[in-house]
Amino acid sequence: MMSRRSLFAAVAVGALFGARAFAAETVNYTPAGFDAALRDGKSILVEVHAPWCPTCKAQKPILADIEAKPEYKDLFVVHVDFDSQKDAVQRFGAHMQSTLITFKGGKETGRSVGQTDPAAIAALVAKAI
């Protein structure tokens, strides 16, 4: 027989992994991976961030909440490190960390820099769907 504690633990683990099944796919930027997603017409969110950036840290939980929603299960999220991936930063025309860019059907649909308002970020991400 399963103890109450074990049962709660099993339910919690199932909920965690079950919810993750609906979450957006997240990858680190590679030119080939991004080009393939663009060519396939995927809904894409590019997150240009830096680990030292306070605005990026404020965006992180907001983006995580949005990306975990079932309606964003097909969203392809691409992380770009502002400090170490200068080729990507230049490619996307990101002049600052905390830049968010959406694509749909192979075309850019929206962009924001330094945004930390959850409603504004949600509206931007919705432009990719």
Sequence and secondary structure as in RCSB ss.txt:
>XXXX:A:sequence
MMSRRSLFAAVAVGALFGARAFAAETVNYTPAGFDAALRDGKSILVEVHAPWCPTCKAQKPILADIEAKPEYKDL
FVVHVDFDSQKDAVQRFGAHMQSTLITFKGGKETGRSVGQTDPAAIAALVAKAI
>XXXX:A:secstr
   HHHHHHHHHHHHHHHHHTTS EEEE  HHHHHHHHHTT  EEEEEE TT HHHHHHHHHHHHHHTSGGGTT 
EEEEEETTT HHHHHHTT  SSSEEEEEETTEEEEEEES   HHHHHHHHHTT 
